Amino acid sequence: MRYETEEAVALAARTQEKIGTVFNYVETHINPTRLVNVNETKISAMVKALREKGLEEVTIKNSLGHLKAALNWAKSQKLIGKVPDFPKFKRARKKKAMRGRPITKEELERMIAVIPEVIKYPGESDKSRQRKAEIVASWEFYLWGLWWSGLRLEESLNLHWDNEDGICIDLTGEFPMFRIRAEAEKGAKDRLLPITPEFYDFLQEVPEDERTGYVFNPQAMRRHIDRMLPSSVSKTVASIGERANVVVGDKGNIDKKTGERKPRFASVHDLRRAFGVRWSRRVKVFELKELMRHESITTTEEFYLEENAQDTARTIWGACDAGLRNSSRNNPKSVENSGADELSQSVADKEVRK
């Protein structure tokens, strides 16, 4: 409690949530009566339990990082005399793998098509049907907005038409921009960043008299809820992805009924990945870094330049005559003959020109 109220309170809200989750792990799997009970043996047993629960190695490693930081703080406060040794993990590759993948436009359209099946609004009256149509429309607008903007989950839900305290649309300059305050963005810096023409055109479809308040407000099925929590929005998008059967990976959540791990279905971040891949083909890497609002250009290179390499390979293979490739497999000398014929023809052409 002291760590959360004295030290962690200065950290980002998302980090505080992760710390709270780690402390829940400690209470569940170690249940210490005193701080010194959080020792090497107990921590090792907790790691074993988390693995059996199905958590990925990187998730466990990051959780132990938060726990170690808390125990280091406890030592600085003279609450413990020694920080316990933590278990070692296999050295991971420097390249961090995506947990999902960029989805295609066809997959996005499938997700939008199943929104009415995911949104369960009670009642069959005209008023109920109208209310359900409004909710469905708000989610359709939200998913298309994520597709065209590349915003992160919390960025999208904080995006404002006219309030400059967080993230807002700025149309006062030569080009439309995002104006982002430090406290509303992952990079913790005040920024002015460009809006893509596609997203600008998307926003232009909103009538001018409605351009106030939050840009996106995906609505809850319960009328008394004005704004959904980011966690609830994330779960709803994942439910839409699952309903549309848009699989983006093989390591999803544990099925509570069967106890088996489900595939990973499309999430908010997979729409952001799709945005990043599309624009990686159009702009230079340092421009993409600004567009994606990455803190380091290394992040941009790791996640998006590999996709460009695949595109390059696709172009190279497409440029090579398929018939020639097939004949070369059946008759290796045909490639040599083909090259000789081309050379002879080239020499003949030169002679003619002379």
N, C-alpha and C positions, 0 to 999 in steps of 0.2 A: 504494500500500500504506500509506503514511503517513497519507493522508487517511482511509482506511477504518478504520485502527486508532487514530488519535489524535482525529479529529474526528467522523466519521460514527458511531462506536460509541455516541455519546450520543443518537443519533436513534432513532426508532421502528424496529422490526424491518422493517416493510414498506418504509419509506424506505430503509433499508440495502440491501434487495433491489433497489430501483429504481436506486440508485447503482451497485450491482454490474453491473446490466444495461447502464447507460450506459457504464461503463468497458469492458465487453465490446464495445460498439459501437466505441469508440475504438480498441481493440486490433485489431478486425477490419478497420475501414475506414480507419484512419489509420496504425496500427502504428508509433508514433513511437519513435525510438531515444533522443531527448532530449525533455524537456518543451517546449522552445521549438518543436519540430516541430508542436505542436498550435496551429496558427496559423489566420488567417482563411481561407486557401485550402483547407487540409485540412478544416476544419470545414464549409465550404460543400460540398465534395465528399462528405463523410460524410452531410450532409443529403440530397443528391441520391440517394445510394445507399439511404438509409432510405425515401425516397419511392418509389423503384423497387421496393423490397422490399414495399411495400404498407402501410406504417405511416401512420396518420392524422396530420394536421397537428398536432392537439392533443397527440398522443403525442410527436411529434418536438420540439415546443416545450417540453414539460415535461422531456424528456430533456436538452435544451440548458440548461435552468434548473439542473439538478443539476450539469452539467459546468461551468457558469459559477461556481457556488458553490464547486466544488472548485478552480478556477483562482484565484478570489479568495482562497481560503485559502492557496494556493501562493504568491501574491504577498505575503500577510501574513507568511509564513515565509521571505521573501527567496529563494524558489526560482526565481521569474521576476520580471522587472522590469516587465512590462506584461501585462495581461489582454487577449487578442485581442478584436476587435469581433465580435459575433455577428450572424448574418443576421436580418433583420426578417421578421415574419410579418404577414399581413393581419390587421387588427383584427377580432377576433371579436365577435359580439354578446354583450351582457352576459349574456343568458340562456343557460345551459348546457344543451344538449340531452341527453336521456337516450340512452344507448347502446343500451338495450333498451326494454322496455315491460312494464307489469304484465300478468301472464298471468291467464287466467280459471280458475275452478274446474274446468271441463270439461277444460281443457288440463292442469291438474295431474293430474287423474284419468287422462288419457292417458299422462302420464309415468310414473305409478305402475304402470300396466298393462304397460308395456314393460320394467320393471326386470328381470324374469327373462330377457329377451332380451339385456340388456346384461351381466348378471352371468354370466360363463362359468366355471362350476366343473367341473373334470374329474371323470370317474368316473360310473358308473351304479349303484353299489352303494347300498343303503339308507342307509348312513352318509354317502355323498357327497350323496345327495339331501336328507338331513336337514340337512347342513351348508349346502347352497345355500339351503334354505328359511330358515335362520337369517340368512344374509347378506341375502337379499331382504327379510326382515321388518325388519332393521335400517335398510335404505334407505327402506322405506315409512314407518317411524316418523320417520326424519330429514326426509323431504320434507314430511310433514304438520306436523312440528314447525316447520319454516321457514315454512310457510304461516300457522300460527296465531300465531307469536311475532314475526315481523318482524326476527329477529336477523340480523346480518351473519355472513359465513362464519366468521371466527375467533371471534366471540362465541359462536356456536352450538357450536363444537367445544370451547370453554373452559368452557361452562356446566356447573356442578357442583351436585349435590344438597346437599353438606354441607361443601365446602371453601371457606372465605371468602377465600382468597388471590387469587382471580381474580373470576369471575362466578358467583354462586350464587343458588339459590332461597331466599328468606326468607319463611317462613310463620308467623313469630312475632307479627306485628302484626295489626291489624284486617283488612288486605287483603294478599293475596300480592304480593311485590315481587321485583325483581331487585336484588341488592346487588352493585355493580360497583366493583372496585378500579381505581385510576388506570392501573396498568400493563397492565390487561387490556382496555382500552377505547380507542377511537379518540380520544375527547375528552380523554384523559389527566387525568380528574378522578374522585375518589371520588363515587359516585352511589348513590342509592336511588330506583329508578324502578318505576312500577306494571306489573304483569302484567295483560294483558287477561283478562276472564272466560273467553273462548274457549280461550285457552292454558292457563289454570288447569284448566278442565274436561278438556282434553286430557291434562294431567299427572296428573290424578286417576285416570285409567285405568291408570296404572302401579301394580302392587301395592306396598304399603308396604315390604315386606321387600326390594324391589329398588331403593328410592330411596336409593342410595348411589353414590359415584363420579361419573363423567360422565353427564349426562342423555342426550347423544347420542353414539353410538359406531358410525357407519356402518362396517361391517366390510369388510376387504380380502379378496380372493379367496385370498390366500396366508395360510395358517394362522399362520405365524411373525410376522406383522405385527400387533402389538397395537393401535396407533393409526395411522390414515392421516394423512399430511401434509395441511395445508389445500389445497395445490396439487393433490394427487391427488384429494381430495374434489371440488374445483371441476371438474376435468376429467371426473370420473365423472358429475356432475350434468349437465354440458354434453353428454356422450355420451347420457345419458338423454333430454335435451331434443331432441337431433338424431334419435334413434331414434323418438321420438314425433312428430317433424316439427312441433315448436312453434317457429315462426319469430318472432323478436321484433325483427329489424332486417335491414338489407341489407349490413352491413359486418362480416362474421365473419372467421374465420381463412383463411389461404391454404391451398388444397388442395395437399398435397405431390405428388400424382400429376399433377394437371392444371395447377398453377400459377395457377389462377383463384381469386378470392375467393369463399368460400362465404357463404351467409346467416348471420346471427347467430342461434343457437338459444338457448332458454331456459337461464338460469344461476341460481345461488343468489340473485343480487341481484334477479332478476326476480320471485322469490317475495316478497322484501322489498318491492319496489315494489307488488306486489299488496296486501300488508298495508297499506302506507301509503295507497293509494287507497281501500280499504275504510273505513279509520278516518278519512280526511279528510272523509267524508260524515257522520260521527257526532259529531265533536268540534271544538272551536274550534282555530284555527291554532296558538296558543301551547301548547295541550294536545297537539296532534299533534307539535309540535317536541320535547316531552319524551318522548313515546311513541316517536318515531323516533331519539331521542338525537342530534339535530343540534346542532352547535355554534352555528349561527346560524339565526335564524328565516327569514332570506332564502332559505336552502337549502330549507326546508320550503315556502315560498311558491312558489318557482320550479318545483319538481318536482310539487307536488300540487294547488295551487289551480287550475291550468289544467284538470285533470281535472274539478274541480267546475264550472267554467264550461261544459264540455261537457255535464255532467249537467243544468245549468240550461237550456241551449239545448234539450236533449232534452225536458225538461218543458214548456217554452214551446211548442214545435212540436206536442207531443202534445196540449196543451190547446186548440189551435186546431182547429176542425172541418175535417177533411180534405176533406169535400164542398164546403164553402164556399170553400176554397182553390182547388180544381179549377175550380169554376164561375167564380171571379173571374178565372182565367187566360183562360177562353174568352169571358167577357163582363165586361169591367172595370166596366160600369155596375151589375152585379149587386151588387157590394160596396156601392155608394152606395145602391141601392134597399133592400138588406138593412138598412143602417144607418138609412135613413129609416123603414122599416117598424117597426124596433125602437123608434125614437123615438116614432112615432105610437101604438104599442101601449102604451108607457110612459105617454103623456099620457092615453090612454083609461082605463088602469087607475087613474090618479089621480082622474079624474072619477068613476069608479064608487065609489071609496072615499069621496069627498066625499058 
